[in-house]
Amino acid sequence: MARHRRRQLLPASWVSRLKWYGLPTLGLIITILATLRFSLLAPDPPVNPEDICEIFREHPVWYDHARDSEDRWGTPIATQLAFVYYESSFRSHARPPRTRLFGLIPWRRPTTAYGYAQALDPAWGEYLQANGDGFFVVRTNMKYALDFVGWYNHLTRRETDIALHEPRNLYLAYHEGRAGYRRQSYLAKPEVMSLAGRVQNRAFRYDNQLKTCEREFQCWRFYQFWPFCEDWGD
């Protein structure tokens, strides 16, 4: 009889333990995963963002991400990095500064731009719908930020007459949207036209720099070795 009673009480004891230990532990695990997703996985901006070789020496995996994006969508590596330079200064959690209410109180942000590529919520939603969602597919991850830039420019190339080797016009369409580019809305915004010119100059400068050091990053992992390194013999 006593043995039968213990069997009946056993499930209740486990339920009690779950309440006292299991649920807080689950909450801690969720918190840790959320922290990893949004903060700890984001590296610091490069020390020398003026030199793409130094950027990739500090963050060699970024070369892999940029190369994957170029292979998939066609936007040159140097152009991708030039976009990120001017969009976020390589800050993973970059956002537009808040406006000020009555000139004093922090208020709303002017746009929903976020992350390395400053992707807006609607455009990012379209990207996720077209390419798939996932726990780590976030705008603060350089892999997906660069893939977003490549994807967006791919659509720009398909819907306009802009070639993928024209960083200035690609950036105008990126900043103004493809509809805005077709309306030539940038003509009324000299600051945007000036910025697009700087993006192009940086993209060309990055491209020249990359030609001097790219082989370093085509065989940098311990499991990569000739002749299996991608494009090692080019």
SEVOKOL-435955 format. One record per residue (C-alpha): residue number from 1; x, y, z; residue in three letters. Coordinates in steps of 0.25 Angstrom, whole numbers, plus 5000, padded with zeros to 4 digits. Example, Ala and Ser with C-alpha at 12.3 -4.5 7.8 and 13.67 -1.06 7.14 Angstrom:
% residues 2
+------+------+-------+------+------+
| resi | east | north |   up | resn |
+------+------+-------+------+------+
|    1 | 5049 |  4982 | 5031 |  Ala |
|    2 | 5055 |  4996 | 5029 |  Ser |
+------+------+-------+------+------+
//
This chain:
% residues 234
+------+------+-------+------+------+
| resi | east | north |   up | resn |
+------+------+-------+------+------+
|    1 | 5000 |  5000 | 5000 |  Met |
|    2 | 5011 |  5010 | 5004 |  Ala |
|    3 | 5019 |  5006 | 4991 |  Arg |
|    4 | 5006 |  5009 | 4983 |  His |
|    5 | 5005 |  5022 | 4989 |  Arg |
|    6 | 5020 |  5026 | 4986 |  Arg |
|    7 | 5017 |  5023 | 4972 |  Arg |
|    8 | 5005 |  5032 | 4972 |  Gln |
|    9 | 5013 |  5044 | 4978 |  Leu |
|   10 | 5025 |  5042 | 4969 |  Leu |
|   11 | 5019 |  5050 | 4957 |  Pro |
|   12 | 5015 |  5062 | 4966 |  Ala |
|   13 | 5030 |  5062 | 4972 |  Ser |
|   14 | 5035 |  5064 | 4958 |  Trp |
|   15 | 5025 |  5074 | 4954 |  Val |
|   16 | 5030 |  5082 | 4967 |  Ser |
|   17 | 5044 |  5081 | 4963 |  Arg |
|   18 | 5041 |  5086 | 4949 |  Leu |
|   19 | 5034 |  5098 | 4955 |  Lys |
|   20 | 5046 |  5101 | 4964 |  Trp |
|   21 | 5058 |  5097 | 4956 |  Tyr |
|   22 | 5054 |  5094 | 4941 |  Gly |
|   23 | 5046 |  5107 | 4938 |  Leu |
|   24 | 5057 |  5117 | 4943 |  Pro |
|   25 | 5068 |  5108 | 4936 |  Thr |
|   26 | 5060 |  5109 | 4923 |  Leu |
|   27 | 5059 |  5124 | 4925 |  Gly |
|   28 | 5074 |  5125 | 4927 |  Leu |
|   29 | 5076 |  5117 | 4914 |  Ile |
|   30 | 5067 |  5126 | 4906 |  Ile |
|   31 | 5074 |  5138 | 4911 |  Thr |
|   32 | 5088 |  5133 | 4908 |  Ile |
|   33 | 5083 |  5129 | 4894 |  Leu |
|   34 | 5077 |  5143 | 4892 |  Ala |
|   35 | 5089 |  5150 | 4896 |  Thr |
|   36 | 5098 |  5141 | 4887 |  Leu |
|   37 | 5088 |  5144 | 4876 |  Arg |
|   38 | 5088 |  5159 | 4877 |  Phe |
|   39 | 5101 |  5163 | 4884 |  Ser |
|   40 | 5113 |  5154 | 4887 |  Leu |
|   41 | 5114 |  5149 | 4873 |  Leu |
|   42 | 5116 |  5163 | 4867 |  Ala |
|   43 | 5131 |  5166 | 4866 |  Pro |
|   44 | 5137 |  5180 | 4868 |  Asp |
|   45 | 5138 |  5189 | 4856 |  Pro |
|   46 | 5152 |  5188 | 4849 |  Pro |
|   47 | 5163 |  5196 | 4855 |  Val |
|   48 | 5167 |  5201 | 4841 |  Asn |
|   49 | 5155 |  5202 | 4832 |  Pro |
|   50 | 5162 |  5210 | 4821 |  Glu |
|   51 | 5169 |  5197 | 4816 |  Asp |
|   52 | 5161 |  5185 | 4812 |  Ile |
|   53 | 5173 |  5176 | 4814 |  Cys |
|   54 | 5174 |  5180 | 4828 |  Glu |
|   55 | 5159 |  5178 | 4830 |  Ile |
|   56 | 5160 |  5164 | 4825 |  Phe |
|   57 | 5173 |  5161 | 4833 |  Arg |
|   58 | 5166 |  5165 | 4846 |  Glu |
|   59 | 5153 |  5158 | 4842 |  His |
|   60 | 5157 |  5148 | 4831 |  Pro |
|   61 | 5143 |  5141 | 4832 |  Val |
|   62 | 5137 |  5154 | 4826 |  Trp |
|   63 | 5145 |  5151 | 4813 |  Tyr |
|   64 | 5138 |  5137 | 4813 |  Asp |
|   65 | 5124 |  5144 | 4815 |  His |
|   66 | 5127 |  5154 | 4804 |  Ala |
|   67 | 5132 |  5144 | 4794 |  Arg |
|   68 | 5120 |  5135 | 4796 |  Asp |
|   69 | 5111 |  5147 | 4794 |  Ser |
|   70 | 5119 |  5151 | 4781 |  Glu |
|   71 | 5118 |  5137 | 4776 |  Asp |
|   72 | 5103 |  5136 | 4779 |  Arg |
|   73 | 5098 |  5150 | 4774 |  Trp |
|   74 | 5110 |  5156 | 4766 |  Gly |
|   75 | 5113 |  5169 | 4774 |  Thr |
|   76 | 5128 |  5171 | 4775 |  Pro |
|   77 | 5134 |  5169 | 4789 |  Ile |
|   78 | 5140 |  5183 | 4789 |  Ala |
|   79 | 5126 |  5189 | 4786 |  Thr |
|   80 | 5120 |  5181 | 4797 |  Gln |
|   81 | 5130 |  5186 | 4808 |  Leu |
|   82 | 5129 |  5200 | 4803 |  Ala |
|   83 | 5114 |  5200 | 4805 |  Phe |
|   84 | 5116 |  5195 | 4819 |  Val |
|   85 | 5126 |  5205 | 4822 |  Tyr |
|   86 | 5117 |  5217 | 4819 |  Tyr |
|   87 | 5104 |  5210 | 4824 |  Glu |
|   88 | 5109 |  5206 | 4838 |  Ser |
|   89 | 5124 |  5208 | 4839 |  Ser |
|   90 | 5125 |  5193 | 4842 |  Phe |
|   91 | 5116 |  5195 | 4854 |  Arg |
|   92 | 5107 |  5182 | 4856 |  Ser |
|   93 | 5096 |  5189 | 4863 |  His |
|   94 | 5096 |  5203 | 4856 |  Ala |
|   95 | 5083 |  5210 | 4856 |  Arg |
|   96 | 5079 |  5224 | 4851 |  Pro |
|   97 | 5080 |  5234 | 4863 |  Pro |
|   98 | 5067 |  5237 | 4870 |  Arg |
|   99 | 5060 |  5251 | 4867 |  Thr |
|  100 | 5058 |  5260 | 4879 |  Arg |
|  101 | 5045 |  5264 | 4883 |  Leu |
|  102 | 5045 |  5279 | 4887 |  Phe |
|  103 | 5059 |  5279 | 4884 |  Gly |
|  104 | 5062 |  5271 | 4897 |  Leu |
|  105 | 5055 |  5258 | 4899 |  Ile |
|  106 | 5060 |  5246 | 4891 |  Pro |
|  107 | 5048 |  5242 | 4882 |  Trp |
|  108 | 5046 |  5233 | 4870 |  Arg |
|  109 | 5057 |  5228 | 4860 |  Arg |
|  110 | 5055 |  5234 | 4846 |  Pro |
|  111 | 5055 |  5220 | 4839 |  Thr |
|  112 | 5055 |  5205 | 4843 |  Thr |
|  113 | 5070 |  5204 | 4837 |  Ala |
|  114 | 5078 |  5194 | 4846 |  Tyr |
|  115 | 5090 |  5186 | 4845 |  Gly |
|  116 | 5103 |  5186 | 4837 |  Tyr |
|  117 | 5095 |  5188 | 4824 |  Ala |
|  118 | 5085 |  5198 | 4830 |  Gln |
|  119 | 5074 |  5189 | 4824 |  Ala |
|  120 | 5060 |  5195 | 4826 |  Leu |
|  121 | 5049 |  5186 | 4832 |  Asp |
|  122 | 5041 |  5184 | 4819 |  Pro |
|  123 | 5053 |  5181 | 4811 |  Ala |
|  124 | 5059 |  5171 | 4821 |  Trp |
|  125 | 5045 |  5165 | 4822 |  Gly |
|  126 | 5045 |  5163 | 4807 |  Glu |
|  127 | 5060 |  5157 | 4808 |  Tyr |
|  128 | 5055 |  5147 | 4818 |  Leu |
|  129 | 5043 |  5143 | 4810 |  Gln |
|  130 | 5052 |  5141 | 4798 |  Ala |
|  131 | 5063 |  5134 | 4804 |  Asn |
|  132 | 5058 |  5127 | 4817 |  Gly |
|  133 | 5058 |  5131 | 4831 |  Asp |
|  134 | 5066 |  5125 | 4843 |  Gly |
|  135 | 5070 |  5128 | 4857 |  Phe |
|  136 | 5083 |  5134 | 4853 |  Phe |
|  137 | 5078 |  5141 | 4841 |  Val |
|  138 | 5079 |  5155 | 4846 |  Val |
|  139 | 5084 |  5168 | 4841 |  Arg |
|  140 | 5095 |  5169 | 4852 |  Thr |
|  141 | 5102 |  5157 | 4846 |  Asn |
|  142 | 5112 |  5161 | 4835 |  Met |
|  143 | 5109 |  5148 | 4827 |  Lys |
|  144 | 5094 |  5152 | 4825 |  Tyr |
|  145 | 5097 |  5167 | 4824 |  Ala |
|  146 | 5106 |  5165 | 4812 |  Leu |
|  147 | 5097 |  5154 | 4806 |  Asp |
|  148 | 5086 |  5165 | 4807 |  Phe |
|  149 | 5094 |  5175 | 4800 |  Val |
|  150 | 5097 |  5165 | 4789 |  Gly |
|  151 | 5082 |  5161 | 4788 |  Trp |
|  152 | 5077 |  5175 | 4787 |  Tyr |
|  153 | 5087 |  5179 | 4776 |  Asn |
|  154 | 5084 |  5167 | 4769 |  His |
|  155 | 5069 |  5171 | 4768 |  Leu |
|  156 | 5074 |  5185 | 4765 |  Thr |
|  157 | 5082 |  5180 | 4753 |  Arg |
|  158 | 5070 |  5172 | 4748 |  Arg |
|  159 | 5060 |  5183 | 4749 |  Glu |
|  160 | 5068 |  5195 | 4744 |  Thr |
|  161 | 5080 |  5197 | 4735 |  Asp |
|  162 | 5090 |  5198 | 4746 |  Ile |
|  163 | 5102 |  5189 | 4744 |  Ala |
|  164 | 5108 |  5182 | 4756 |  Leu |
|  165 | 5121 |  5189 | 4754 |  His |
|  166 | 5115 |  5203 | 4755 |  Glu |
|  167 | 5116 |  5205 | 4770 |  Pro |
|  168 | 5111 |  5220 | 4770 |  Arg |
|  169 | 5098 |  5216 | 4763 |  Asn |
|  170 | 5096 |  5204 | 4771 |  Leu |
|  171 | 5097 |  5212 | 4784 |  Tyr |
|  172 | 5087 |  5222 | 4779 |  Leu |
|  173 | 5077 |  5211 | 4776 |  Ala |
|  174 | 5081 |  5205 | 4790 |  Tyr |
|  175 | 5079 |  5218 | 4797 |  His |
|  176 | 5067 |  5223 | 4790 |  Glu |
|  177 | 5060 |  5210 | 4786 |  Gly |
|  178 | 5059 |  5205 | 4772 |  Arg |
|  179 | 5046 |  5213 | 4770 |  Ala |
|  180 | 5053 |  5225 | 4775 |  Gly |
|  181 | 5065 |  5223 | 4766 |  Tyr |
|  182 | 5055 |  5222 | 4754 |  Arg |
|  183 | 5049 |  5235 | 4758 |  Arg |
|  184 | 5063 |  5241 | 4760 |  Gln |
|  185 | 5059 |  5246 | 4774 |  Ser |
|  186 | 5074 |  5247 | 4777 |  Tyr |
|  187 | 5075 |  5259 | 4767 |  Leu |
|  188 | 5068 |  5267 | 4778 |  Ala |
|  189 | 5078 |  5262 | 4789 |  Lys |
|  190 | 5092 |  5267 | 4786 |  Pro |
|  191 | 5097 |  5261 | 4799 |  Glu |
|  192 | 5092 |  5247 | 4794 |  Val |
|  193 | 5099 |  5249 | 4781 |  Met |
|  194 | 5112 |  5253 | 4788 |  Ser |
|  195 | 5111 |  5241 | 4797 |  Leu |
|  196 | 5109 |  5232 | 4785 |  Ala |
|  197 | 5122 |  5237 | 4779 |  Gly |
|  198 | 5129 |  5234 | 4792 |  Arg |
|  199 | 5124 |  5220 | 4792 |  Val |
|  200 | 5129 |  5218 | 4777 |  Gln |
|  201 | 5143 |  5224 | 4781 |  Asn |
|  202 | 5144 |  5215 | 4793 |  Arg |
|  203 | 5139 |  5203 | 4785 |  Ala |
|  204 | 5150 |  5205 | 4774 |  Phe |
|  205 | 5161 |  5208 | 4785 |  Arg |
|  206 | 5157 |  5195 | 4792 |  Tyr |
|  207 | 5157 |  5187 | 4779 |  Asp |
|  208 | 5171 |  5192 | 4776 |  Asn |
|  209 | 5175 |  5188 | 4790 |  Gln |
|  210 | 5169 |  5175 | 4790 |  Leu |
|  211 | 5177 |  5171 | 4777 |  Lys |
|  212 | 5190 |  5172 | 4786 |  Thr |
|  213 | 5185 |  5162 | 4797 |  Cys |
|  214 | 5173 |  5154 | 4793 |  Glu |
|  215 | 5181 |  5141 | 4792 |  Arg |
|  216 | 5184 |  5142 | 4807 |  Glu |
|  217 | 5169 |  5140 | 4810 |  Phe |
|  218 | 5167 |  5129 | 4800 |  Gln |
|  219 | 5174 |  5118 | 4808 |  Cys |
|  220 | 5174 |  5123 | 4823 |  Trp |
|  221 | 5167 |  5112 | 4830 |  Arg |
|  222 | 5175 |  5100 | 4835 |  Phe |
|  223 | 5166 |  5091 | 4827 |  Tyr |
|  224 | 5169 |  5099 | 4814 |  Gln |
|  225 | 5181 |  5095 | 4806 |  Phe |
|  226 | 5185 |  5095 | 4792 |  Trp |
|  227 | 5180 |  5091 | 4782 |  Pro |
|  228 | 5166 |  5091 | 4789 |  Phe |
|  229 | 5166 |  5106 | 4792 |  Cys |
|  230 | 5156 |  5114 | 4784 |  Glu |
|  231 | 5162 |  5121 | 4773 |  Asp |
|  232 | 5176 |  5119 | 4778 |  Trp |
|  233 | 5182 |  5118 | 4765 |  Gly |
|  234 | 5175 |  5130 | 4758 |  Asp |
+------+------+-------+------+------+
//
